[in-house]
Amino acid sequence: GDHMAKAINLHGKIFGSLTVLRKSETGSTSQGVAWVCLCSCGKTCVEVTKHLRSGRTTSCGHLPLHCKRGHPFVGSNAYIKPDGTRTCRACKNIKRNDLKTRVLTHYSHNNLLNCCWDGCTINDVDMLTLDHTENNGADHRREIRSKGGISTYRWAAKNNFPEGFQTLCGGHQLKKEIISYTVNPESPAIVQGNESNL
């Protein structure tokens, strides 16, 4: 008798981003039965049973619509690198904020995220900055070839949190600068305990 396996009907089945619409007009190929599939991006493609069922093919080949964490690659969230690959800005911001929080917490009093200015209660990471206690930020950034910002936080973490930094809110960073120029333009303004209330 005939021992051929019954053909598997994939009509309507979903494999990743592909929904099987119908058998292809070409029918079978040397690879097996071919199916016309609709991809979630709107394009159609033809794929064979074994590639669909094995998970080898899950889309028409379009670039991913979402990053690994599920953020959509739309608008400004998709940053295209020079090599053509895409980066998710939302994921990059999560990593950036995690690093910033870790560094600023280390340089806060008692390892509690907060501005070090005496009496200040600001603890919003978006309002806090890393301050060079000796007012040598420009020199330090030149020395480590940094434009500032996240690269300075990265440097501090990579170098095991060296001394010479503190966490200040943006307002007190400005206040420190004003004090350093009005009290004594030659002297660095270091915030330590109650000495900050000049």
N, C-alpha and C positions, 0 to 999 in steps of 0.2 A: 504494500500500500504506500500511499503518499505520506512521508514523514516530515514534510516541511512545516515549520512553525506557522501558526496563524499570524497574519500581518497585524502589527500593533497599530491601533488607530489613535493618533495624537491630536485629532481635531479638537480645538478648544482648550487644550492643555497649555499651561504656563510654565516656562523655563526661564527663570531670571527675569529679564526685561522683554522676553519674547512670548507672544501668544500665537499658537499655531492656528492658521486660518483654514488651510486646506492642503490636499496633496498637490504637489507641483505638476504642471502639465508634462514635465519630463518624466514623471513617474519615478522609477528606480534608477539609481546610478550605480557605478561599481562600488560605491561606499554604502549603498542601501537606499531605502525609500527617502525621497526628497519632499520637503514640506515648505509651503509659503508661510512665512511668519511675519507678524506685525511687531515691530519693536516699540518700546515706550517712547522713543524719540520721534515716532511717526513714520519712519522708513520701513519698507518691507525688505525681506531678504529670503533666500532659500537655504535651508539647512537640512542635513540628513538626520534620521532617527538616532543613530548611535551618538552623534555629537550633542544632540539635545539631551538625551537621557543620561549621558555620562557627566554633564555639566561643563563639557569642553567649550560649548558655545552658549552664551547667555544673553548676547545682544547682537545687534547688526554690525558691531565693530566701532560704534560711535565712542567718543570720549566719554568717560564716566559723567553721569548727571549729578552725582553727589560724591562727597569725600568719604573716607572710611568712617567718619563719625556721623555721617548722614546730613551734613550741611549741603544745601544745593549749590552747585557751581553755576551761579547766575550773577549777572551784573558785576559789580565791583568785588564780589566775594571770590571770584576766580582770578587769581594772579597767574599770568603765563610767564614762566621762567625763560631765559634765553635759549635753553635746550628744547623748548617746546612743551615741556611738561607743565601741568597746572598745580598750583598750590592753593589751598583753602585759606583765605584770610581769616575766617572765623577761628579755625584751628590754630593758626599762627598767633592770633590775639590771645587765645586761651593760654598757649605756652608762654607768651610774653608776660601776661598778667601773673601767671604762676611764678615765673622767675622774679618779676618785680616784687611781688608779695613776699617771697622768701627772703630776698635781699633786704627790703625795707624793714621786715620784721626783725631780722638779725640786728640791724642798726637802730632799732627802737629801744627804749628803756624796758628792761625786764623781758625782752623778746615778745612784747605785745605790740602789734602794729599800731603805731601812734606817732604823732609829731613829738619830737623831743623838746620843743619849746616849753618852758615852764608854764603850766596852766592850760596849755592847748589840748583840746580833746579830739581834734580831727584824726580820724582813723580810716577814712575813705581812700583806698589805694590810688584812685584816680586823682586825688588832691595832694598826694604825698610825693616827695622827691628825695633823691639821694644827694646829700650836701657834703662837700669837702670841708671838713672842719677848719682847715688852715687857709681857706680861700685860694687854694691852688688848683682849682678845677681846670682852668684853661691849660696850665702847664702839664697837669696830669693827663689830660685828654691828648695833648700833643705827644707825650711820652709813650702812651699806649696806642697811638694812632687811631683814636676814636673820635667820632663826631659828636659823642655824647649819647644821651638816651639809653636805649636798651643795651648797647654794646658796653657801656660802663657797668651796668648791673651784671652782665655776663662776665666781665673781667673780674669784678669783685667776688662773685661766686666761684669762679675758676681758680682764683688765688686765695681761697680759704678765708674770705672776709677779713682783709687786712684792716688795721686801725686807720683812723683819719677820716672816717665817714660818720654821718648821723642822718637820721630821717627827719626831714622838716616838711611842713605843708608849704604850698606855694606862697602863701601870704607871709609866713615867717622867713622863708628864704629871701623874699624881697626886703622884709624888715631888717634882717641880718645885714644885707648889703647896704641899706640906707645907714644903719648904725655904724658900719665899718668906715663909711666915708665921712659921716658927720662927727663922730667921736674922735677918730684918729685915722686919717687916710693911710698911714703907714702900717697900722696894726690890723692883723686878721681878727675877725669877730668869731669867737668860738662860743657856742651856746653850751653852758654847763650849769645845770641847776638854776639857782636864782640869779646868777650873773646875767641871764638873758633879759632881765627886766631893766635894761638901761634907760 
